Amino acid sequence: MGKRGSLDMAKIREHLQRLRKLVGWSQFDVAKASGICRTRVSLFENGHITLQPMEVSNICSALEKAAAERVTAISSISTATLIAAR
């Protein structure tokens, strides 16, 4: 799986790191929510290791949940602001 596998993992790594930052999480937060040690999260984000598919899946699930919670919170604030403005 040479270069193609490496390229895909690089894209996954960049995407997950970008999403982590968007939801305002630290590597520790990702580690805690996904059950993966923080050191492995850091090594992965910095391109030093490749995670197992299940580890990547766990990180994706944790970040997806965090993003959904953030959208819900923003939505609630927006609704409350609109109601208060009436």
N, C-alpha and C positions, 0 to 999 in steps of 0.2 A: 504494500500500500504506500510506498514511498512518499513522494512530494504531495500528491493529492490528499492523502490522509493528514499530513502535517498542515497543509494549507487550510483544510476544513477545521482542524482543531484550533488553529490560530484565529480563525473567524469566530468560532464559538467562544474562545477565551476573551477576545475583544468585546463581543456582544454581552457576555455575562458581566464583565467588569463594568461596562458602560451602564447596564441595567442596575447593577449594584449601586453605583454612584447616583443614578437617577432616583432610586427609592430612598437614598440617604443612609444607606447601610455601610458599616465598616466590614472588613474581612471577618472580624470576630462575630458580627451579627449573622453573616452568611454561615459561618461555621456552626454556630449555635443552632440555627434554624434547620440546617441540612444534616447535622450529625457528622460532619467532617471536621477534622482538627484544623485550626486556623493556619497552622504551618503549611498544610497541604493546599489550602485555598490560596495562600500567598505564593507558594511555589508554582502552582498552576497559573495564576494570573501573570506571573513574571516569566512564564515559558520554560521553567526548569523541569517540570514533570507533566505527564499526561494523566488525567484522572480516568478512572474506570467509568464505563457508560452509566452505571447506577449512581455514581457520585455526581456526574454531570446532571443526571435526571433529578437527583435530590436538590441540587443547587437551583435548577430551573424551577422546580415546584415551590421552593422557599421564596424565590424572587417573584414568581408569579403571584403568590399569595400576598406578599408585601405590596406589590404594585396594585393589586385589586383593593386592598385595604386603604391604600393612599388615595385612590380614585374615589372610593366611597366617602372618605373623610372630606375630600375637597368638594364633592358633590353636596354633602350635608351642610358644609359651611356656605356654599353658594346658595342653597335653598333657604337657609336661615337668613342670609343677607337680603335676599329678595323679599322674604316675608316681612322682615323688619323695615324695609324701605317703603312698604305700602302705607 
